[in-house]
Amino acid sequence: MLAFDVCDSGLNAISEVNSHALAEARRCDEQKYLANNHPLFGIPVTYKENILTKDLATSAGTIAFSKYIGDEDAGIVQKLSSAGAILLGKTNLSELANFMDPTMPSGYSSKHGQTLNPYGPLRISPLGSSSGASSSIAANISAITIGLETTGSITAPAAFQSLVGYKPSKGALPEWVISHLKVHYQKLGFFHYRVA
C-alpha cells in the first residue's frame, strides 16, 4: 500500500501503515463466523493523523510529534474496532490541521509532504486539512476513512474529489479524538465513494 502511495505517480495520502493489518485481515477471513456480531468485520479503515491511536504515530503532520504514540485509542477508533474494523493506517493532512499558516498549501505537512488530488495531481488542490483522508478513498486505498471537520476539512475535499463527505451532528460520534489541537469545534466525519 505505502509503495503504491509514495511512488512517482503516488498521491502521498498515507502517512502511517499498520504492519499488523494484513495478519488481522487473514484472521478475519479465517473467522468469518464472527462477522454476524460485528457489522464492520474485516473492513479496512484509515484515520486522519490527528486522531489518536495507541499503535501508530499521531503527529498531526508535524515533525515535532512524528514519534508520538498515544496511550489509548480515540473513542471513534475504539468504537469501530469493537465493530470489527481493521486499522489500516493513518492519512496525511495539512500540518496541524492547517492552523499554522493561512498561505500553506492544503494537504502539505512537514512530516510527509504534499498530498495530491487523484483527479488532477498538481493541477487541482486536494483542499482541506483532511485531504489525505479524501485522496485515500478516491484512490481506493481504504474502504472508509475518518477525518475531522473544522471549516471545510471534510466537505471541501469531498467536493473536489467526487466523494461523499459526511459531518454528523455534534455528539453523534465519540468526540474525544485529537492529541495536539484541543479545538472544541473539530467534529468527526467520514469519506466514502457513495451514500449507500
N, C-alpha and C positions, 0 to 999 in steps of 0.2 A: 504494500500500500504506500509506504513512505517513498520507496524508489519511484513509483509511478507519479507521485505528487511533486517530488522535488527535482525531477529530470528537467532537461532543457525546455520541454513543452509542458511541464507541470504547472500547477496553479498555486503551489505553496500554501495550501489551505490547511494542511495538517501540521501541528506543531509537536505533538507527543503521540506515541503509539503504545498501546497496552501490549506488552510482549506475551501476555498470557491469553489474549483474545482468541487466537486460533485453537488453543487447547480447550478453552471454555466452549467454543462453538462445537468442537468434536464431542465434548462431553454432552452437550445438548442433543446432538444427533443420536448419541447412544442412549439417551434417557428421554426419548420423545414422549413416553408415557406421563411425564411430569407436566407436559405442556397444558393440559386441561386446567391446571390450578394456577398457571402463570400466564396471563394474557400477552406478555411480551417475550415469551420464552425463546431465547436464541436470537433475538433481534439486536443487531449491532447499532449502538448509539454513540455519537460523539458529542462532546460538550465544549463550549467556549472556554478558553483557557483562563478565565477568571472565575470559574465555578470550581469550588473545592473538591478534590478527590484525594483519598489517602494513598493512592497507588501511583499517581502521575503528578508531575510538577504543575503548580498553579502560579504561573509567573505574571499573568496579566499582560504578557507580551514584552516585558522589560527584562533586560539582562540582570538588573539588580536582584530580581526574585527568581532567576532562572532555575535554581535548585530547590525552591521552596515546595515542600510537600505537606499538606495539611494533616492534622491528627485524625480527622474523620471525614467522611464524605458529606457533601452538602445534602440537604433534605431531599432535593429532587433526584440526586444520584441514588440515595438510599431507597427512595420510593420506586424508581424504575428498576433498580437491581432486584428488589424484592418481588417485582412483577416478572422477573426472568430476563431482563435486558442485559446485554453484554457491553461493558465499557470498551469500545473500540479504540478511542483516543481522544485527544484534545485538538481544538481548532485554533488556528492563528486569529488574531484580532488586531484592531487598531490599538497601539500601545496604550495601556492604562485606560482602555475604552474611550480613547480619543479625548481624554481630559488634560492632555499635556500642551497641545498647541493647535489652535484652530486652523492653521495652514498645513498641518501634517496630512499626507495623503491617506484616504480611507484604506484600511487593511494593512497598513505598514506597522511593523513592530521591530524594535532593535534586536529582539531575540531571534526572530525568524524571517525578517524581510517582508517583502511586498506580496500580499495575496492578489491573485489575478481573477478577473471575471471570465468564466469559460466561454461566454458568448462574444468576447472581443478583448482578449488579453492585451493589455497596454493601450487599448483604444477606449474601452468602456470601463468606468470605475466599478469596483466591486461594491462600493458605497456602504457606509455604516460600520460600526465597530464589530458587528457580528459577521463581517464579510467572509472570514474563513469558514464559518459555520454554513453560510449560504452556498459558497463555492463548493464545499464538500458534498452537499446534496445535489447541486446542479450537475456535478461531475459523477454522480452515482458512487461516491466513495463510501457513504454510510446510508443506512435506511432512514434514520431520523437524527436530527441534531438539535441540541438545546442551546439557545442563545439568551442574551439579556437585552432588553429594550430600555433605552432612556429617552432619546429624542430621535427616533427613526432607526435604531440599530437593528431592528428586525424588519420593519415594514419597508424601509428603503432598499436594502439588498434583495429582499424578496421581489420587489417590483423590477429591479434592474437585472435579475437573473431568472425571471419567469417561474417563480416558486410561490407556494403558499407560505406566508409568514403569519403566524398566529400569536397574538399577545393577549392572553386571557385577562379577565378582570382581576383586580387586586385581591389577593387571598385565595385564588382558585388553585394555586400550586404552592408547595412549600417555599417560603421566601428566604430562608437562611441559605445563602448560596456563595457569596463572594468573600474574598480574603483581603484584598488590598484596597479596595474602594468601598467604603461604607456609605454608599449613596442610597438614601431611602427611597428614591423614586426609580430605581432599576427594577424591572419586572421580568420574570422568566417568560420565555416563549419558545416556539419551535418553528423549524422549517421542514417542509416536505414537498414532494412533487405534485401532490393532488389533495383535494379535500377529503375524498372518501377512499 
